[in-house]
Amino acid sequence: MKERLANYFKAGYPAIAITTSEEKRALVEIEAAAKAADMRVVCWNSVDGATVEGRKMDMYQIEEVCSIDLAEN
């Protein structure tokens, strides 16, 4: 799974939605794939909102940490 996800990241997919009942296990795999692709993971769920590396963040903090401009997308 790690290699497949890393390929998606490297190919420039802007978002990947994954539905699972094993959130922690999936997140470990996703973060490993992102690290292999030299990228960061922004997670969102209805309880915590957006998080980067386990830290809750608003849109402006995510832009700063990930060096992206969400307002343009």
C-alpha positions as CSV (number, residue, x, y, z in Angstrom):
1,M,0.0,0.0,0.0
2,K,2.9,2.4,0.8
3,E,4.4,2.2,-2.7
4,R,1.0,2.7,-4.3
5,L,0.2,5.7,-2.3
6,A,3.7,7.2,-2.8
7,N,3.1,6.9,-6.6
8,Y,-0.2,8.8,-6.3
9,F,1.6,11.5,-4.3
10,K,4.4,11.8,-6.7
11,A,1.9,11.9,-9.6
12,G,0.5,15.0,-8.2
13,Y,-3.0,13.9,-7.1
14,P,-4.3,16.9,-5.1
15,A,-6.3,14.7,-2.7
16,I,-6.8,11.1,-1.9
17,A,-9.9,10.0,0.1
18,I,-9.6,6.8,2.1
19,T,-12.4,5.2,3.9
20,T,-11.4,2.7,6.6
21,S,-12.4,1.3,9.9
22,E,-8.7,1.1,10.9
23,E,-7.8,4.8,11.0
24,K,-4.6,4.6,12.9
25,R,-3.2,1.7,10.8
26,A,-4.1,3.6,7.6
27,L,-2.6,6.8,8.8
28,V,0.7,5.1,9.6
29,E,0.8,3.8,6.0
30,I,-0.2,7.1,4.5
31,E,2.4,9.0,6.5
32,A,5.1,6.6,5.5
33,A,4.1,6.9,1.8
34,A,4.1,10.7,2.1
35,K,7.6,10.7,3.7
36,A,8.9,8.5,0.9
37,A,7.5,11.1,-1.6
38,D,8.9,14.0,0.5
39,M,5.4,15.3,1.3
40,R,3.3,16.1,4.3
41,V,-0.2,14.8,5.1
42,V,-3.1,17.0,6.0
43,C,-5.9,14.9,7.6
44,W,-9.5,16.0,8.0
45,N,-12.3,14.4,10.0
46,S,-15.6,15.7,11.3
47,V,-14.4,15.6,15.0
48,D,-11.0,17.3,14.8
49,G,-11.2,19.2,11.6
50,A,-7.8,19.6,9.8
51,T,-4.6,18.2,11.4
52,V,-1.0,18.1,10.2
53,E,1.2,15.5,12.0
54,G,-1.5,15.2,14.7
55,R,-1.8,18.9,15.4
56,K,-5.1,20.7,14.9
57,M,-4.7,23.6,12.5
58,D,-6.8,26.2,10.7
59,M,-6.5,26.9,7.0
60,Y,-3.9,29.7,7.5
61,Q,-1.7,27.5,9.7
62,I,-1.8,24.7,7.1
63,E,-0.8,27.1,4.3
64,E,2.2,28.2,6.4
65,V,3.3,24.7,7.5
66,C,2.8,23.1,4.1
67,S,3.9,26.0,1.9
68,I,0.7,26.1,-0.1
69,D,-1.9,28.6,-0.9
70,L,-5.3,27.1,-0.3
71,A,-7.2,30.3,-1.2
72,E,-6.1,29.9,-4.9
73,N,-7.2,26.2,-5.1
